[in-house]
Amino acid sequence: MAPASAALVWFRRDLRAEDHAALHSALSEHAAVHCVFVFDREILDRLSSPGDRRVEFIWESVRELKQTLGAMGGGLWVVHGRARDEVPRLAARLGVGAVYANRDYEPEALARDADVARRLEEAGIDFRTRKDQVVFERDEVRTRAGGDFSVFTPYRTAWLARLSPRDFAPLRTAPHAGRLVAAGETAMPGLEDLGFARTDLGALGISPGASGAAKALAGFRRRIDRYAEERDYPALNATSSLSVHLRFGTVSIRELVGYARKHGGAGAGVWLSELVWREFFFMVLASRPDVVEHAFRREFDRLQFDDAEAEWQAWCDGRTGYPLVDAGMRQLEQTGFMHNRLRMVTASFLVKDLGIDWRRGERYFATKLNDYDLAANNGGWQWAASTGCDAQPWFRIFNPVTQSRKFDPDGRFIRRYVPELARVPDQYVHAPWTMDEAAQRASCCVPGGDYPLPVVDHAEARKRTLARYGRIRRD
């Protein structure tokens, strides 16, 4: 059957007008294309804080997208309601023959999309999805036996072997932009109308929208050649700053992979490997949606974690007495971002030093991270807890002091977020409880007073963790 003359493109976590798979397909296959974004109440109503930076980031990105589509001769319907209700309703109102969207892989999104597809089918409207969040979906990169990978390195090898220029070729909108249709005369709801407030995005230097992504990528281009050597040092501006843009699709993964491939060099190669890690975790979530609540390695569901409320609160507040852990947690609270090295260190500390369930930490990060993505966050936490696929061995336990000395040797990052230690000499800044009285007086920092003593002894905690995991391995 020939495609209907009109289509509706439903924007979700893909807030850009160029190199957009669903928009490209709709424009290629239909004479008239409408666009919509829904501020979905099913998502927003679960958020606890009106000052959620992510909502402001999305709102600003949608506003820019609306302006961009308008400049191209089209428009964007912006609706506040339940997406599963609003999309079929608008599709019927506009008389379209098909709704296009880019595929989402999270369990709740899949359930929502299945409901939308059913409602559209009842109205005689097609629901057509396209690949856009990833370069390769689960079924495109398989083991020789045709199964899913459970170890990253062979997955990366297979991923890279499959990659060709065709896989990251941009999907142009401009050639068919004349088919875009202006939206009706409806005002975009204000941030306050959604129940949210302005935050400190600007003060933090976070620029939303496709323009913000382009700015972040331009900055990273100037330092990508140092990425391999500097990426693990949180005091340095060495990461891409693109994670939040990938999360909300203000930049195309194809563009980033294409840039890394064409640029070449050690830095670009290591960064490309990080992008492949992202796709690896998408594959894991798609193949094993049970990992949202369970360990990938199901035997580790039998781990008995501690109910350590005081220690949990100390971890959340950045008051554990371990400076690098505390600096990472305070960075998260103050900015909504945490350096990737510190995500590993703080997660390992919660699970293997404090003996607290990894799920609790994963859910805490979900409330705080600007770039929170279920697949990556879950995968990272299960990696640190040694319960996931290709996880660090259960007997490998990060020493927070060793990590501090290695990756923040002069304490520059620590002092930025733990000002109580500003005057503590380098030799003590990683373990301030070891200061003698003279050093305490000189630095105006008394452990146990101005800065907390360690909530746990790492050596003793390590023994308890080895016993905890060892019991599972012996069973």
C-alpha positions in Angstrom: 0.0 0.0 0.0 1.3 3.4 -0.9 2.2 5.7 2.1 -0.4 8.3 3.1 0.2 11.8 2.1 0.7 13.1 5.6 2.8 11.9 8.6 3.5 13.0 12.2 7.0 12.8 13.7 7.0 12.2 17.5 10.2 13.7 19.0 11.3 12.1 22.3 15.0 11.8 23.3 16.1 13.1 19.9 15.8 16.8 20.2 17.4 18.0 17.0 16.2 18.7 13.4 19.2 17.4 11.5 20.6 13.8 11.2 17.3 12.5 12.6 16.3 9.1 11.4 12.5 9.3 12.0 12.3 12.8 10.5 14.4 11.8 7.6 12.2 8.8 6.8 9.0 10.8 7.2 10.2 13.6 4.9 11.4 11.0 2.3 8.1 9.1 2.3 5.4 11.7 2.7 4.2 14.9 1.1 3.4 16.7 4.4 5.1 16.2 7.7 3.9 17.5 11.1 6.0 17.3 14.3 5.2 16.9 18.0 6.8 16.8 21.3 5.0 15.7 24.5 6.0 16.7 28.0 4.9 13.4 29.3 3.1 13.6 32.6 3.8 9.9 33.3 7.5 10.9 33.5 7.4 14.4 34.9 4.9 13.6 37.7 7.4 11.1 39.2 10.2 13.7 39.5 10.5 15.0 43.1 12.1 18.3 42.6 10.7 21.4 40.8 14.4 22.4 40.3 15.2 19.3 38.2 17.9 20.5 35.7 17.0 17.9 33.2 13.5 19.3 32.7 14.9 22.8 32.0 17.5 21.2 29.6 14.7 19.5 27.8 12.4 22.6 27.8 15.2 24.8 26.4 16.1 22.1 23.8 12.5 21.8 22.7 12.2 25.6 22.4 15.2 25.7 20.2 13.9 22.7 18.1 10.6 24.5 17.6 12.5 27.6 16.4 14.6 25.6 14.1 11.7 23.7 12.5 9.9 27.1 12.2 12.9 28.6 10.3 12.7 25.6 8.0 9.1 26.3 7.2 7.6 23.8 9.6 6.6 23.8 13.2 6.3 21.8 16.4 3.2 21.0 18.4 4.2 21.0 22.1 1.8 19.3 24.3 1.6 18.6 28.1 -0.2 15.4 29.0 0.2 11.6 28.7 2.0 10.8 25.6 0.1 7.5 25.1 -3.1 9.7 24.9 -1.8 12.8 23.2 0.0 11.3 20.3 -2.9 9.2 19.0 -5.3 12.1 19.6 -3.1 14.6 17.6 -2.5 12.0 14.8 -6.2 11.6 14.4 -6.9 15.3 14.5 -4.3 16.0 11.8 -5.5 13.1 9.6 -2.1 11.6 9.2 -1.6 8.1 7.8 1.5 7.3 9.9 3.4 8.3 13.1 7.1 8.1 13.1 9.4 7.9 16.1 12.9 6.8 16.9 13.1 3.6 18.9 13.6 3.6 22.6 14.9 0.5 24.4 13.9 1.1 28.0 11.2 -1.3 29.3 8.7 1.5 30.3 9.2 3.2 26.9 8.6 -0.1 25.1 5.4 -0.6 27.0 4.3 3.0 26.2 5.1 2.6 22.5 3.2 -0.7 22.3 0.2 1.0 23.8 0.5 3.9 21.3 0.9 1.5 18.4 -2.2 -0.4 19.4 -4.3 2.8 19.7 -3.0 4.1 16.4 -3.8 0.8 14.7 -7.3 1.0 16.0 -7.6 4.3 14.2 -6.1 3.0 11.0 -2.8 4.8 11.5 0.7 3.1 11.1 3.3 3.4 13.8 6.8 3.3 12.3 10.0 3.4 14.3 13.5 3.9 13.3 17.0 3.3 14.7 18.6 6.5 15.9 19.9 6.3 19.5 22.6 3.8 18.5 24.7 2.9 15.5 24.0 -0.8 15.9 21.0 -2.4 17.7 21.1 -5.6 19.6 20.4 -8.0 16.7 23.0 -6.3 14.5 26.1 -7.3 16.5 26.0 -11.0 17.5 28.4 -13.7 18.6 29.5 -16.2 16.0 26.9 -18.5 17.5 24.2 -15.9 17.0 23.8 -14.9 20.6 24.3 -11.8 22.7 27.7 -10.8 23.9 28.4 -10.8 27.7 32.0 -9.5 27.5 32.8 -6.1 26.2 36.1 -6.6 24.4 34.8 -9.2 21.8 31.7 -7.1 21.4 33.8 -4.0 20.6 35.8 -6.1 18.2 32.7 -7.3 16.4 31.2 -3.8 16.5 34.2 -2.1 14.9 34.5 -4.9 12.3 31.0 -4.2 11.2 31.3 -0.4 11.1 31.4 1.2 7.7 31.0 4.8 6.5 27.4 4.0 5.6 26.6 3.4 9.3 27.5 7.0 10.3 26.5 8.8 7.1 24.3 11.8 8.1 20.5 11.6 7.4 19.8 15.0 5.9 16.6 16.9 6.6 17.2 19.9 4.4 16.5 18.3 0.9 12.9 17.7 1.8 12.3 20.5 4.4 9.6 22.0 2.1 7.4 19.2 3.2 7.3 20.3 6.8 4.0 21.7 8.0 3.6 24.6 10.4 2.0 23.8 13.7 -1.3 25.3 14.9 -1.4 28.6 16.8 -0.7 27.0 20.2 1.8 28.4 22.6 4.5 26.2 24.1 3.8 25.7 27.8 6.1 27.5 30.0 8.5 25.7 32.4 6.4 26.9 35.3 3.2 25.6 33.6 4.8 22.2 33.8 5.4 22.6 37.5 9.1 23.2 37.3 11.5 26.2 37.8 14.6 27.7 36.4 17.8 26.1 37.6 21.6 26.9 37.5 22.2 25.4 34.0 23.7 28.7 32.7 26.0 29.1 35.8 27.2 25.6 35.3 28.1 26.3 31.7 25.5 23.8 30.3 24.1 25.0 27.0 21.0 23.0 25.9 19.8 22.2 22.4 21.6 21.3 19.2 23.5 24.6 19.4 24.8 23.6 22.9 25.9 20.2 21.6 27.7 21.8 18.7 29.5 24.1 21.2 30.5 21.2 23.4 31.8 19.2 20.5 33.8 22.1 19.2 35.4 22.4 22.6 36.2 18.7 22.8 37.8 18.8 19.3 40.5 21.1 20.8 41.4 18.5 23.5 40.5 15.1 22.0 44.2 14.3 21.3 44.8 14.4 25.1 41.8 12.3 25.9 43.6 9.0 26.3 46.1 10.4 28.8 43.9 12.8 30.7 40.4 11.4 30.8 40.8 9.7 34.3 41.8 12.9 36.1 38.7 14.7 37.4 40.6 18.0 38.0 41.2 18.4 34.3 38.8 19.5 31.7 39.4 16.4 29.6 36.1 14.7 29.0 33.8 15.4 26.1 30.9 17.1 28.1 28.6 15.5 25.5 26.9 12.9 27.7 23.8 15.0 28.5 23.5 15.8 24.8 23.7 12.1 23.9 21.1 11.4 26.5 18.5 13.8 25.1 19.6 13.5 21.4 20.6 17.1 20.8 23.5 15.5 19.0 23.5 12.4 16.7 25.5 9.4 17.7 26.3 9.0 14.0 28.0 12.4 13.9 30.1 11.5 17.0 31.2 8.1 15.7 31.9 9.6 12.3 34.1 12.3 13.8 36.0 9.9 16.0 36.6 7.6 13.0 37.7 10.3 10.7 39.9 12.2 13.3 41.9 9.1 14.2 44.7 9.0 16.8 44.9 7.5 20.3 42.5 10.0 21.9 39.8 9.5 19.3 40.2 5.7 19.5 39.7 5.6 23.3 36.7 7.9 23.0 35.2 5.8 20.3 35.6 2.8 22.7 33.6 4.7 25.3 30.8 5.2 22.7 30.9 1.5 22.1 30.5 0.8 25.8 27.3 2.9 25.6 26.0 0.7 22.9 27.1 -2.4 24.8 24.9 -1.4 27.7 22.0 -0.7 25.4 22.4 -4.2 24.0 22.4 -5.7 27.6 19.3 -3.8 28.5 17.5 -4.9 25.3 18.4 -8.5 25.8 18.0 -8.6 29.6 15.4 -6.1 30.8 15.4 -7.9 34.1 18.7 -6.2 35.0 16.6 -3.1 36.0 15.8 -5.0 39.2 18.1 -8.0 39.3 21.8 -8.8 38.9 22.8 -9.7 35.4 24.6 -12.7 37.0 21.6 -13.9 38.9 23.5 -15.8 41.5 24.4 -12.4 43.0 20.8 -11.7 43.7 21.5 -13.8 46.8 24.0 -11.2 48.2 23.0 -10.0 51.7 23.6 -6.3 51.9 23.6 -4.2 55.1 21.0 -1.8 56.4 23.5 1.0 57.2 21.5 4.1 57.3 24.1 6.4 58.9 26.7 5.3 56.4 24.2 5.7 53.5 23.5 9.2 54.5 27.2 10.0 54.9 27.7 8.8 51.4 24.9 10.8 50.0 26.1 13.9 51.8 29.7 13.5 50.8 30.7 13.1 54.5 32.4 9.7 54.5 35.8 10.9 55.6 37.4 9.7 52.3 38.1 12.9 50.4 37.9 11.7 46.8 34.6 9.9 47.5 33.2 13.0 49.2 34.4 15.3 46.4 32.7 13.1 43.8 29.4 13.0 45.7 29.5 16.8 46.3 30.2 17.4 42.6 27.1 15.3 41.8 24.9 17.3 44.3 26.2 20.7 43.2 26.3 20.2 39.4 24.3 17.1 38.4 27.5 15.7 36.9 30.0 13.3 38.1 33.3 12.4 36.4 33.3 8.8 35.1 36.3 7.8 37.2 34.5 9.0 40.3 31.3 7.2 39.3 33.3 4.0 39.6 35.0 5.0 42.8 31.9 6.1 44.6 29.9 3.1 43.5 32.6 0.7 44.6 32.8 2.5 47.9 29.0 2.2 48.5 28.8 -1.5 47.7 32.2 -2.9 48.8 33.2 -0.6 51.6 29.8 0.2 53.1 28.1 -3.0 52.1 25.0 -1.3 50.7 22.9 -2.7 47.8 24.0 -1.4 44.4 20.3 -0.9 43.4 20.0 1.8 46.1 23.0 3.7 44.7 21.8 3.3 41.1 18.4 4.8 42.0 20.1 7.7 43.8 22.2 8.5 40.8 19.0 8.3 38.7 17.6 11.2 40.7 20.7 13.4 40.5 22.5 12.9 37.1 21.8 15.3 34.4 22.8 12.7 31.9 21.0 9.8 33.6 20.4 7.0 31.2 19.0 3.7 32.5 21.1 1.4 30.3 24.5 3.1 31.1 23.7 3.8 34.8 22.6 0.3 35.4 25.5 -1.2 33.5 28.0 1.0 35.3 26.6 0.2 38.8 26.5 -3.6 38.0 30.0 -3.3 36.7 31.2 -1.7 40.0 29.2 -4.2 42.1 30.6 -7.2 40.2 27.1 -8.4 39.5 26.9 -7.5 35.8 28.3 -8.7 32.5 32.0 -8.1 32.0 32.1 -6.7 35.5 35.3 -6.1 37.5 36.1 -9.3 39.4 34.2 -9.5 42.8 37.5 -9.6 44.6 38.7 -6.4 43.0 37.9 -3.6 45.4 38.9 0.0 44.8 41.0 1.5 47.6 39.6 5.1 47.9 43.0 6.4 49.1 45.0 4.8 46.4 42.5 6.0 43.7 42.8 9.5 45.2 46.6 9.6 45.1 46.6 8.2 41.6 44.0 10.3 39.9 44.0 13.6 41.9 47.7 13.6 43.1 47.9 17.2 44.1 44.3 17.2 45.6 43.2 19.9 43.2 39.8 18.3 42.6 39.3 17.4 46.2 39.9 21.0 47.4 37.5 22.3 44.8 34.6 20.4 46.3 35.8 19.8 49.9 36.9 23.2 51.0 37.4 22.0 54.6 40.6 20.5 53.2 41.8 23.6 51.3 44.8 24.1 53.5 45.7 20.5 54.2 49.1 19.6 52.7 49.3 17.4 49.7 50.8 14.6 51.7 47.7 14.4 53.9 44.9 15.5 51.6 44.1 12.0 50.6 44.0 10.7 54.2 43.5 13.7 56.5 43.0 11.5 59.6 46.7 10.7 59.4 47.7 14.3 60.2 49.6 15.0 63.4 48.5 17.8 65.7 50.9 20.4 64.2 49.6 19.7 60.7 46.0 20.0 61.9 46.7 23.4 63.5 48.5 24.7 60.4 45.7 23.6 58.1 42.9 24.6 60.4 41.4 21.2 59.9 40.8 18.7 62.8 39.6 15.3 61.6 36.5 14.4 63.5 35.6 18.0 63.9 36.1 20.2 60.8 36.0 17.1 58.5 34.7 13.7 59.4 36.8 10.7 60.3 36.3 7.7 58.0 32.9 6.0 58.4 34.6 2.7 57.8 38.1 1.2 57.9 38.8 0.2 54.3 40.9 -2.8 55.2 38.3 -4.2 57.5 35.5 -3.5 55.0 37.5 -5.3 52.3 37.6 -8.4 54.4 33.8 -8.3 55.0 33.2 -7.8 51.3 35.4 -10.7 50.3 33.5 -12.9 52.8 30.2 -11.6 51.5 30.9 -12.4 47.9 32.9 -15.6 48.7 29.8 -17.2 50.3 28.0 -16.8 47.0 30.8 -18.3 45.0 31.0 -21.3 47.4 27.3 -22.1 47.2 
